[in-house]
Amino acid sequence: MAALVGIAGALAAVGPRVGRLAIVIWLPRLFAQAWSPVVAAIGASVGCVALACRRPRLGLLALGGAGLAARYTLTALGRSPAVRLPPTSGTCLPDLRVGSLANGEAILADLWRPQQERPRSGVGIVYLHGGLWQAADKGFCISPLMRMLTAEGHVVLDVAYPLAPRATLEAMDEAVGLAVRWLSLEGSAEGVRADRIVLVGHAGGGHLALVHAFRRSVLGAEGGGDAPPIRGVAAISAVTDPTAFWAEYGRVNRHQPRPGEPVPASLRPRMRDTTPLDHLVTRLRLLPAYRYGNGPGGAALVHDLFGGTPSDAPDRYAAWSPRTLAGAGCPPVLQVVGGDDAIISPSHGRVLHGSLTSAGCPSTLVEIPLAVHGFDQYPGVSRRVAPAARRTTATLLSFIDDLA
């Protein structure tokens, strides 16, 4: 037990920020950080018992792990006074059809509603899950967050937007527009005001939320019909500079195509939808019905999404860059990033925050030291336990309340 506490404490508080090793130990660090308050409590107890039993080495090991876990816990929580979370409540209407893409594909979403007796805030939230544009689904590790939002009187539309490599960025953005339009027109029956639509997204979903909000506010409601500008946008661990992300993605995937070179057939996604496992993965949308060459995500993921390398398609990278789209007309923005995120660098949040503040836009950046990617999403771990998730949730609730 003492050894486990020591390892967990070390993983929570210490680790590389970049490189392949950071990717390899990412998941163990994620759960060590999520359970850090529990690790600290157990480690302190085990350490004291071991010392009382005259086993100093085990005692010091456990106390050391407890100290590291406590250090991470206090660092992740920060000095924010808003760490108290509301009780969970609300109901879910699953698989609601909010529209169809131009190709006829139906877009489904889960509608989360406050309890009947709870007064509505008027805020309607469109939530876009993470997964780097190519994985996961609506409902992925966010039910507790949805219930906290509905407990505050907000209505949430959790969208299953189409995924790469089958879908393009244009199709994903079209799905976001359909969700915004549906919530602004049909949400009145749930107490939603059309001028209080907020976008919230994680990772790739955060990128889509920022792009859609900025385009709608700065360039006009492209494809949005009569929907009003977005009231605010919150992005967690989001890609804000595709050009920078191209370089980051290439550091951990050395087979990524190079500028001016053709993409080998071995890097293209290969359809595999014949085995029971294929069907299971497809049905759960953990990954599309594809198998990729050269590692998770596929070496050609960013290349194909953005139409080539940054030098091959600079205009397209700029067109899908929140950093480039940031301007004086942007809505209020909240960004939460992890200081040790090895998948999407925290520099994305810093750079966009600088661009927004320079343009005079309301922008809030919260960087959680030591936190790794996915710091607010833990299967099997309560948001009331995980320090980074608690802080992120409290910050998000406060941001939305200010927009209500």
VOPAGU-2260 file (C-alpha; in pm, 1 decimal, decimal comma):
REM VOPAGU-2260
SITE   aa  ch    i         X         Y         Z
SITE  MET   A    0       0,0       0,0       0,0
SITE  ALA   A    1     279,8     241,7      88,4
SITE  ALA   A    2     446,2     177,9    -248,1
SITE  LEU   A    3     119,8     239,5    -435,8
SITE  VAL   A    4      65,9     564,5    -246,7
SITE  GLY   A    5     420,6     674,1    -324,9
SITE  ILE   A    6     382,6     598,4    -695,3
SITE  ALA   A    7      40,9     766,5    -718,0
SITE  GLY   A    8     164,7    1076,4    -538,2
SITE  ALA   A    9     467,6    1100,4    -765,2
SITE  LEU   A   10     255,5    1060,3   -1077,8
SITE  ALA   A   11      16,9    1331,9    -961,7
SITE  ALA   A   12     283,8    1592,1    -890,7
SITE  VAL   A   13     575,0    1503,4   -1120,0
SITE  GLY   A   14     599,8    1419,5   -1488,3
SITE  PRO   A   15     720,5    1536,9   -1830,7
SITE  ARG   A   16     515,7    1799,1   -2011,8
SITE  VAL   A   17     602,0    1705,2   -2370,2
SITE  GLY   A   18     724,0    1407,6   -2569,0
SITE  ARG   A   19     633,2    1045,2   -2607,4
SITE  LEU   A   20     696,7     956,8   -2245,1
SITE  ALA   A   21     437,1    1217,4   -2143,2
SITE  ILE   A   22     187,2    1046,2   -2374,5
SITE  VAL   A   23     274,2     698,9   -2241,7
SITE  ILE   A   24     217,6     791,7   -1876,3
SITE  TRP   A   25     -73,5    1026,8   -1949,2
SITE  LEU   A   26    -352,8     793,6   -1838,2
SITE  PRO   A   27    -183,9     686,1   -1511,2
SITE  ARG   A   28    -114,9    1051,2   -1431,3
SITE  LEU   A   29    -474,8    1144,9   -1514,5
SITE  PHE   A   30    -617,7     902,0   -1260,7
SITE  ALA   A   31    -348,4     970,8   -1001,7
SITE  GLN   A   32    -439,1    1338,8   -1019,1
SITE  ALA   A   33    -810,5    1262,9   -1008,1
SITE  TRP   A   34    -774,2    1056,6    -690,9
SITE  SER   A   35    -510,9    1281,4    -530,3
SITE  PRO   A   36    -725,1    1387,1    -228,2
SITE  VAL   A   37    -796,5    1021,1    -153,3
SITE  VAL   A   38    -430,1     927,7    -206,3
SITE  ALA   A   39    -325,3    1203,4      33,1
SITE  ALA   A   40    -565,0    1086,6     303,7
SITE  ILE   A   41    -477,1     717,7     267,5
SITE  GLY   A   42    -106,3     792,8     250,1
SITE  ALA   A   43    -114,3     998,2     567,7
SITE  SER   A   44    -298,2     721,1     752,0
SITE  VAL   A   45     -75,9     441,9     622,7
SITE  GLY   A   46     236,7     645,7     694,4
SITE  CYS   A   47     138,9     713,9    1053,2
SITE  VAL   A   48      49,5     348,5    1112,4
SITE  ALA   A   49     377,8     232,7     958,3
SITE  LEU   A   50     581,0     468,4    1175,0
SITE  ALA   A   51     391,0     355,3    1482,9
SITE  CYS   A   52     471,9      -3,5    1389,1
SITE  ARG   A   53     841,6      94,0    1361,4
SITE  ARG   A   54     860,6      55,5     986,1
SITE  PRO   A   55    1017,3     391,1     901,8
SITE  ARG   A   56    1092,9     325,5     535,1
SITE  LEU   A   57     735,9     234,3     451,8
SITE  GLY   A   58     609,1     517,1     668,1
SITE  LEU   A   59     824,7     778,2     500,4
SITE  LEU   A   60     736,9     641,7     154,4
SITE  ALA   A   61     365,0     666,9     228,4
SITE  LEU   A   62     397,0    1011,5     383,8
SITE  GLY   A   63     604,8    1127,4      87,8
SITE  GLY   A   64     338,8    1009,1    -157,0
SITE  ALA   A   65      70,0    1171,5      56,0
SITE  GLY   A   66     263,8    1497,4      55,0
SITE  LEU   A   67     300,2    1496,2    -323,0
SITE  ALA   A   68     -68,5    1415,1    -369,0
SITE  ALA   A   69    -164,5    1693,5    -129,7
SITE  ARG   A   70      65,1    1931,8    -315,0
SITE  TYR   A   71    -108,9    1859,3    -642,6
SITE  THR   A   72    -453,7    1885,9    -482,8
SITE  LEU   A   73    -386,2    2231,1    -337,6
SITE  THR   A   74    -214,5    2350,2    -656,2
SITE  ALA   A   75    -498,3    2232,3    -879,9
SITE  LEU   A   76    -767,6    2389,2    -663,6
SITE  GLY   A   77    -580,6    2720,3    -660,5
SITE  ARG   A   78    -709,0    3018,1    -468,5
SITE  SER   A   79   -1049,7    3022,7    -633,0
SITE  PRO   A   80   -1321,6    3062,4    -369,0
SITE  ALA   A   81   -1584,3    2904,0    -596,7
SITE  VAL   A   82   -1498,8    2538,3    -539,6
SITE  ARG   A   83   -1836,9    2445,8    -396,4
SITE  LEU   A   84   -2047,8    2259,1    -646,8
SITE  PRO   A   85   -2428,0    2248,3    -658,4
SITE  PRO   A   86   -2630,5    1931,5    -609,3
SITE  THR   A   87   -2701,5    1733,9    -923,2
SITE  SER   A   88   -3048,9    1721,4   -1071,0
SITE  GLY   A   89   -3227,7    1733,4   -1404,1
SITE  THR   A   90   -3356,3    1495,8   -1666,0
SITE  CYS   A   91   -3234,3    1389,4   -2008,1
SITE  LEU   A   92   -3427,1    1349,1   -2331,9
SITE  PRO   A   93   -3191,1    1130,9   -2541,6
SITE  ASP   A   94   -3135,3    1109,8   -2915,3
SITE  LEU   A   95   -3331,2    1419,1   -3012,9
SITE  ARG   A   96   -3303,5    1498,7   -3383,0
SITE  VAL   A   97   -3200,4    1862,5   -3419,3
SITE  GLY   A   98   -3160,9    1867,9   -3796,5
SITE  SER   A   99   -2995,9    1708,5   -4097,8
SITE  LEU   A  100   -2674,8    1790,4   -4281,1
SITE  ALA   A  101   -2671,3    1878,2   -4646,7
SITE  ASN   A  102   -2584,2    1514,9   -4721,8
SITE  GLY   A  103   -2895,4    1396,7   -4537,6
SITE  GLU   A  104   -2720,1    1270,2   -4223,8
SITE  ALA   A  105   -2931,1    1324,5   -3912,5
SITE  ILE   A  106   -2772,8    1508,1   -3619,9
SITE  LEU   A  107   -2875,1    1374,8   -3280,7
SITE  ALA   A  108   -2839,9    1537,1   -2941,2
SITE  ASP   A  109   -2933,2    1475,4   -2579,1
SITE  LEU   A  110   -3145,2    1749,1   -2423,7
SITE  TRP   A  111   -3076,1    1802,7   -2053,4
SITE  ARG   A  112   -3350,9    1990,8   -1871,1
SITE  PRO   A  113   -3390,9    2122,6   -1514,9
SITE  GLN   A  114   -3650,6    1966,0   -1291,0
SITE  GLN   A  115   -4002,2    2102,5   -1334,5
SITE  GLU   A  116   -3990,0    2301,0   -1011,1
SITE  ARG   A  117   -3652,4    2463,4   -1091,2
SITE  PRO   A  118   -3679,5    2817,3   -1235,8
SITE  ARG   A  119   -3510,2    2849,4   -1574,2
SITE  SER   A  120   -3212,4    3081,3   -1610,7
SITE  GLY   A  121   -3287,3    3149,1   -1978,4
SITE  VAL   A  122   -2943,3    3014,4   -2078,1
SITE  GLY   A  123   -2921,7    2743,7   -2343,6
SITE  ILE   A  124   -2591,2    2559,7   -2374,2
SITE  VAL   A  125   -2467,3    2368,4   -2677,8
SITE  TYR   A  126   -2205,7    2120,0   -2555,9
SITE  LEU   A  127   -1945,9    1971,7   -2793,8
SITE  HIS   A  128   -1749,9    1671,2   -2666,2
SITE  GLY   A  129   -1377,5    1616,7   -2706,9
SITE  GLY   A  130   -1192,5    1348,0   -2898,7
SITE  LEU   A  131    -979,1    1547,3   -3146,4
SITE  TRP   A  132   -1258,9    1559,6   -3402,4
SITE  GLN   A  133   -1251,4    1180,8   -3450,1
SITE  ALA   A  134   -1362,3    1002,7   -3134,1
SITE  ALA   A  135   -1608,5     987,0   -2843,9
SITE  ASP   A  136   -1976,6    1075,3   -2838,8
SITE  LYS   A  137   -2237,0    1279,7   -2664,9
SITE  GLY   A  138   -2269,8    1174,6   -2304,1
SITE  PHE   A  139   -1902,1    1079,3   -2273,8
SITE  CYS   A  140   -1802,6    1131,2   -1907,6
SITE  ILE   A  141   -2019,0    1442,2   -1868,2
SITE  SER   A  142   -2346,2    1334,0   -1705,7
SITE  PRO   A  143   -2248,4    1482,1   -1365,7
SITE  LEU   A  144   -2161,5    1813,4   -1532,7
SITE  MET   A  145   -2491,5    1816,1   -1719,9
SITE  ARG   A  146   -2682,1    1759,4   -1395,6
SITE  MET   A  147   -2494,9    2041,5   -1224,3
SITE  LEU   A  148   -2575,0    2277,2   -1510,1
SITE  THR   A  149   -2942,8    2185,7   -1505,0
SITE  ALA   A  150   -2945,6    2223,6   -1125,6
SITE  GLU   A  151   -2856,5    2589,1   -1191,8
SITE  GLY   A  152   -3157,0    2624,9   -1423,0
SITE  HIS   A  153   -2967,7    2596,3   -1752,2
SITE  VAL   A  154   -3077,6    2383,8   -2049,4
SITE  VAL   A  155   -2805,9    2185,2   -2229,5
SITE  LEU   A  156   -2799,5    2032,0   -2576,9
SITE  ASP   A  157   -2521,5    1769,8   -2591,9
SITE  VAL   A  158   -2449,6    1719,7   -2962,8
SITE  ALA   A  159   -2325,9    1411,0   -3148,4
SITE  TYR   A  160   -2156,2    1595,7   -3433,0
SITE  PRO   A  161   -2010,2    1388,4   -3721,5
SITE  LEU   A  162   -1656,0    1259,5   -3681,6
SITE  ALA   A  163   -1340,8    1243,6   -3892,5
SITE  PRO   A  164   -1216,9    1089,2   -4111,1
SITE  ARG   A  165   -1559,0    1037,2   -4266,7
SITE  ALA   A  166   -1671,7    1392,7   -4188,1
SITE  THR   A  167   -1503,2    1721,2   -4276,5
SITE  LEU   A  168   -1463,1    2025,8   -4056,0
SITE  GLU   A  169   -1734,6    2189,1   -4264,9
SITE  ALA   A  170   -1978,3    1910,2   -4176,3
SITE  MET   A  171   -1891,8    1939,3   -3806,9
SITE  ASP   A  172   -1945,9    2314,8   -3813,9
SITE  GLU   A  173   -2273,7    2264,2   -3999,0
SITE  ALA   A  174   -2386,7    2032,8   -3719,1
SITE  VAL   A  175   -2297,6    2297,1   -3460,0
SITE  GLY   A  176   -2501,5    2551,0   -3654,5
SITE  LEU   A  177   -2799,6    2316,9   -3664,2
SITE  ALA   A  178   -2780,4    2268,6   -3286,8
SITE  VAL   A  179   -2757,3    2642,5   -3221,5
SITE  ARG   A  180   -3048,3    2709,0   -3454,4
SITE  TRP   A  181   -3263,7    2437,7   -3297,1
SITE  LEU   A  182   -3196,6    2559,3   -2944,3
SITE  SER   A  183   -3260,5    2923,9   -3033,3
SITE  LEU   A  184   -3590,8    2841,8   -3209,2
SITE  GLU   A  185   -3726,0    2542,5   -3016,9
SITE  GLY   A  186   -3566,4    2605,4   -2679,8
SITE  SER   A  187   -3827,8    2861,3   -2583,1
SITE  ALA   A  188   -4049,6    2572,2   -2476,0
SITE  GLU   A  189   -3781,9    2491,2   -2216,5
SITE  GLY   A  190   -3736,9    2852,5   -2107,7
SITE  VAL   A  191   -3432,2    2925,6   -2324,6
SITE  ARG   A  192   -3387,4    3278,6   -2454,6
SITE  ALA   A  193   -3255,4    3304,3   -2810,0
SITE  ASP   A  194   -3006,0    3572,9   -2707,4
SITE  ARG   A  195   -2853,7    3355,9   -2432,9
SITE  ILE   A  196   -2699,9    3067,6   -2628,9
SITE  VAL   A  197   -2361,1    2960,1   -2491,0
SITE  LEU   A  198   -2117,9    2718,0   -2657,1
SITE  VAL   A  199   -1907,8    2485,7   -2441,7
SITE  GLY   A  200   -1653,1    2247,2   -2588,5
SITE  HIS   A  201   -1365,4    2021,5   -2490,6
SITE  ALA   A  202   -1045,8    1973,7   -2696,2
SITE  GLY   A  203   -1158,7    1929,0   -3059,1
SITE  GLY   A  204   -1509,3    2028,6   -2952,1
SITE  GLY   A  205   -1362,9    2341,0   -2795,6
SITE  HIS   A  206   -1199,8    2427,2   -3127,8
SITE  LEU   A  207   -1534,4    2388,1   -3306,6
SITE  ALA   A  208   -1709,5    2600,8   -3042,3
SITE  LEU   A  209   -1457,5    2883,3   -3074,2
SITE  VAL   A  210   -1456,9    2880,7   -3453,8
SITE  HIS   A  211   -1835,5    2880,4   -3478,1
SITE  ALA   A  212   -1879,9    3153,1   -3217,7
SITE  PHE   A  213   -1613,1    3377,3   -3369,7
SITE  ARG   A  214   -1741,0    3335,6   -3724,7
SITE  ARG   A  215   -2097,3    3404,5   -3618,3
SITE  SER   A  216   -2000,1    3714,8   -3423,5
SITE  VAL   A  217   -1726,4    3856,8   -3644,1
SITE  LEU   A  218   -1808,1    3739,4   -3995,0
SITE  GLY   A  219   -2183,0    3696,3   -3962,8
SITE  ALA   A  220   -2409,0    3399,3   -3905,4
SITE  GLU   A  221   -2267,1    3169,8   -4171,1
SITE  GLY   A  222   -2523,4    2901,0   -4229,1
SITE  GLY   A  223   -2697,6    2998,6   -3908,8
SITE  GLY   A  224   -3008,2    3150,6   -4062,6
SITE  ASP   A  225   -3184,2    3382,8   -3822,4
SITE  ALA   A  226   -2996,2    3262,9   -3512,8
SITE  PRO   A  227   -2848,3    3546,3   -3302,3
SITE  PRO   A  228   -2478,4    3584,4   -3211,8
SITE  ILE   A  229   -2340,8    3354,2   -2944,9
SITE  ARG   A  230   -2368,4    3491,6   -2589,4
SITE  GLY   A  231   -2039,7    3335,6   -2475,2
SITE  VAL   A  232   -1807,1    3043,1   -2537,2
SITE  ALA   A  233   -1614,1    2821,5   -2295,1
SITE  ALA   A  234   -1333,7    2601,4   -2425,6
SITE  ILE   A  235   -1147,4    2340,6   -2221,8
SITE  SER   A  236    -808,0    2223,3   -2351,3
SITE  ALA   A  237    -900,4    2347,6   -2697,9
SITE  VAL   A  238    -695,5    2365,2   -3016,1
SITE  THR   A  239    -676,8    2737,3   -3095,9
SITE  ASP   A  240    -391,5    2738,2   -3348,1
SITE  PRO   A  241    -404,1    2451,6   -3602,6
SITE  THR   A  242     -60,1    2542,8   -3737,6
SITE  ALA   A  243      95,6    2501,6   -3394,4
SITE  PHE   A  244    -101,4    2182,9   -3339,2
SITE  TRP   A  245      36,5    2041,9   -3664,3
SITE  ALA   A  246     386,7    2066,3   -3520,1
SITE  GLU   A  247     280,3    1926,5   -3181,4
SITE  TYR   A  248     101,5    1632,3   -3342,8
SITE  GLY   A  249     408,6    1556,1   -3552,3
SITE  ARG   A  250     634,7    1533,2   -3248,3
SITE  VAL   A  251     449,0    1226,2   -3122,3
SITE  ASN   A  252     356,7    1087,0   -3464,6
SITE  ARG   A  253     668,6    1084,6   -3675,1
SITE  HIS   A  254     486,9     939,8   -3976,7
SITE  GLN   A  255     285,3    1257,3   -4025,3
SITE  PRO   A  256     302,6    1361,1   -4395,5
SITE  ARG   A  257     560,4    1620,4   -4488,8
SITE  PRO   A  258     502,4    1934,9   -4696,1
SITE  GLY   A  259     480,4    1873,1   -5067,9
SITE  GLU   A  260     494,1    1494,7   -5035,3
SITE  PRO   A  261     209,8    1259,6   -5133,0
SITE  VAL   A  262      40,8    1071,9   -4852,4
SITE  PRO   A  263     119,9     698,1   -4870,8
SITE  ALA   A  264    -175,9     463,7   -4888,4
SITE  SER   A  265     -57,2     305,1   -4563,0
SITE  LEU   A  266    -144,7     625,7   -4377,1
SITE  ARG   A  267    -498,2     645,9   -4509,4
SITE  PRO   A  268    -782,0     516,6   -4291,2
SITE  ARG   A  269    -883,7     164,6   -4379,9
SITE  MET   A  270   -1245,7      63,5   -4338,7
SITE  ARG   A  271   -1287,6    -224,9   -4096,4
SITE  ASP   A  272   -1652,6    -284,4   -4011,4
SITE  THR   A  273   -1693,7    -659,3   -4020,2
SITE  THR   A  274   -1607,0    -804,0   -3678,4
SITE  PRO   A  275   -1821,2    -782,7   -3362,2
SITE  LEU   A  276   -1554,5    -556,5   -3210,5
SITE  ASP   A  277   -1578,3    -320,8   -3508,0
SITE  HIS   A  278   -1953,3    -295,9   -3467,3
SITE  LEU   A  279   -1922,2    -239,0   -3091,5
SITE  VAL   A  280   -1671,1      42,7   -3134,3
SITE  THR   A  281   -1882,6     197,2   -3408,9
SITE  ARG   A  282   -2201,8     177,0   -3206,2
SITE  LEU   A  283   -2036,8     339,7   -2904,4
SITE  ARG   A  284   -1868,1     601,6   -3126,3
SITE  LEU   A  285   -1549,8     564,9   -2926,1
SITE  LEU   A  286   -1386,0     566,0   -3266,8
SITE  PRO   A  287   -1543,2     558,7   -3611,7
SITE  ALA   A  288   -1553,1     227,1   -3799,9
SITE  TYR   A  289   -1194,7     272,1   -3915,3
SITE  ARG   A  290    -857,9     135,0   -3826,7
SITE  TYR   A  291    -564,4     369,5   -3863,0
SITE  GLY   A  292    -207,9     304,3   -3964,2
SITE  ASN   A  293      79,8     418,6   -3746,0
SITE  GLY   A  294     -84,6     471,0   -3413,7
SITE  PRO   A  295    -400,0     614,9   -3256,7
SITE  GLY   A  296    -554,4     903,6   -3443,4
SITE  GLY   A  297    -373,8     827,9   -3765,1
SITE  ALA   A  298     -72,2    1007,7   -3899,2
SITE  ALA   A  299    -283,4    1182,0   -4162,9
SITE  LEU   A  300    -554,6    1308,7   -3925,9
SITE  VAL   A  301    -450,8    1675,2   -3912,6
SITE  HIS   A  302    -325,2    1666,7   -4271,9
SITE  ASP   A  303    -658,8    1549,3   -4408,9
SITE  LEU   A  304    -877,7    1766,5   -4185,2
SITE  PHE   A  305    -701,6    2087,4   -4279,5
SITE  GLY   A  306    -630,8    2003,9   -4642,7
SITE  GLY   A  307    -258,1    1935,2   -4625,1
SITE  THR   A  308      33,1    2075,1   -4429,7
SITE  PRO   A  309      37,0    2437,2   -4309,0
SITE  SER   A  310     268,7    2530,9   -4593,8
SITE  ASP   A  311      47,8    2348,0   -4845,6
SITE  ALA   A  312    -281,7    2505,8   -4730,2
SITE  PRO   A  313    -207,5    2819,5   -4522,5
SITE  ASP   A  314    -541,7    2982,9   -4604,5
SITE  ARG   A  315    -741,2    2684,1   -4480,4
SITE  TYR   A  316    -541,4    2664,4   -4158,6
SITE  ALA   A  317    -608,8    3033,5   -4103,0
SITE  ALA   A  318    -979,3    2994,6   -4183,9
SITE  TRP   A  319   -1013,8    2731,4   -3911,0
SITE  SER   A  320    -793,4    2903,4   -3655,2
SITE  PRO   A  321    -963,1    3070,1   -3354,9
SITE  ARG   A  322    -645,0    3270,1   -3308,8
SITE  THR   A  323    -681,1    3416,1   -3658,4
SITE  LEU   A  324   -1056,6    3467,1   -3627,9
SITE  ALA   A  325   -1031,2    3646,9   -3293,1
SITE  GLY   A  326   -1149,6    4006,8   -3328,8
SITE  ALA   A  327   -1326,4    4293,6   -3161,8
SITE  GLY   A  328   -1671,8    4142,6   -3209,8
SITE  CYS   A  329   -1603,0    3813,6   -3033,8
SITE  PRO   A  330   -1825,2    3713,2   -2740,1
SITE  PRO   A  331   -1685,4    3662,1   -2388,1
SITE  VAL   A  332   -1449,8    3364,8   -2378,0
SITE  LEU   A  333   -1346,3    3133,6   -2095,3
SITE  GLN   A  334   -1053,8    2898,1   -2146,9
SITE  VAL   A  335    -933,7    2634,0   -1901,8
SITE  VAL   A  336    -606,7    2456,2   -1980,9
SITE  GLY   A  337    -379,2    2208,2   -1806,9
SITE  GLY   A  338     -22,4    2311,3   -1738,3
SITE  ASP   A  339     115,6    1964,2   -1819,4
SITE  ASP   A  340    -109,4    1888,1   -2116,5
SITE  ALA   A  341     106,9    1685,1   -2354,7
SITE  ILE   A  342    -166,3    1642,4   -2617,9
SITE  ILE   A  343    -277,9    2004,0   -2665,8
SITE  SER   A  344     -21,3    2248,0   -2531,0
SITE  PRO   A  345    -139,9    2509,8   -2279,6
SITE  SER   A  346      24,0    2762,7   -2510,0
SITE  HIS   A  347    -291,9    2741,6   -2724,3
SITE  GLY   A  348    -492,4    2901,4   -2446,5
SITE  ARG   A  349    -228,9    3162,4   -2371,1
SITE  VAL   A  350    -193,1    3272,8   -2732,0
SITE  LEU   A  351    -567,6    3305,1   -2790,2
SITE  HIS   A  352    -612,1    3488,2   -2461,4
SITE  GLY   A  353    -348,9    3738,6   -2574,0
SITE  SER   A  354    -517,9    3787,9   -2911,3
SITE  LEU   A  355    -858,3    3841,4   -2751,6
SITE  THR   A  356    -738,5    4087,1   -2489,0
SITE  SER   A  357    -546,1    4280,5   -2753,9
SITE  ALA   A  358    -870,9    4307,1   -2953,0
SITE  GLY   A  359   -1058,5    4430,3   -2646,2
SITE  CYS   A  360   -1268,8    4114,1   -2602,6
SITE  PRO   A  361   -1364,7    3980,4   -2259,4
SITE  SER   A  362   -1134,9    3682,4   -2205,7
SITE  THR   A  363   -1059,3    3467,2   -1904,4
SITE  LEU   A  364    -779,4    3211,6   -1897,9
SITE  VAL   A  365    -747,7    2959,6   -1615,4
SITE  GLU   A  366    -434,9    2745,7   -1628,2
SITE  ILE   A  367    -431,2    2456,8   -1380,8
SITE  PRO   A  368     -68,5    2378,3   -1292,9
SITE  LEU   A  369      50,6    2018,5   -1338,4
SITE  ALA   A  370    -286,7    1906,7   -1481,4
SITE  VAL   A  371    -273,3    1670,2   -1779,6
SITE  HIS   A  372    -512,1    1643,3   -2073,1
SITE  GLY   A  373    -865,4    1538,8   -1981,6
SITE  PHE   A  374    -830,9    1684,6   -1631,1
SITE  ASP   A  375   -1206,3    1745,3   -1609,1
SITE  GLN   A  376   -1323,2    1407,5   -1742,4
SITE  TYR   A  377   -1273,4    1097,0   -1532,8
SITE  PRO   A  378   -1475,2     778,1   -1574,4
SITE  GLY   A  379   -1546,0     644,1   -1228,2
SITE  VAL   A  380   -1420,2     949,1   -1036,0
SITE  SER   A  381   -1654,7    1213,3    -897,5
SITE  ARG   A  382   -1612,0    1575,9    -997,0
SITE  ARG   A  383   -1640,5    1652,0    -627,5
SITE  VAL   A  384   -1324,4    1448,8    -563,3
SITE  ALA   A  385   -1096,7    1534,6    -856,7
SITE  PRO   A  386    -942,1    1877,4    -780,6
SITE  ALA   A  387    -896,3    1999,4   -1139,0
SITE  ALA   A  388   -1247,8    1888,9   -1231,4
SITE  ARG   A  389   -1391,5    2067,7    -927,3
SITE  ARG   A  390   -1213,2    2389,7   -1015,1
SITE  THR   A  391   -1305,7    2366,4   -1383,4
SITE  THR   A  392   -1671,3    2299,6   -1304,9
SITE  ALA   A  393   -1693,7    2584,4   -1055,0
SITE  THR   A  394   -1523,9    2823,0   -1299,4
SITE  LEU   A  395   -1756,4    2720,0   -1580,9
SITE  LEU   A  396   -2069,5    2761,8   -1366,1
SITE  SER   A  397   -1953,3    3107,2   -1256,2
SITE  PHE   A  398   -1879,8    3210,1   -1616,0
SITE  ILE   A  399   -2224,2    3102,2   -1734,5
SITE  ASP   A  400   -2396,7    3270,7   -1441,3
SITE  ASP   A  401   -2231,5    3600,1   -1540,2
SITE  LEU   A  402   -2380,8    3562,4   -1888,7
SITE  ALA   A  403   -2733,4    3487,1   -1766,8
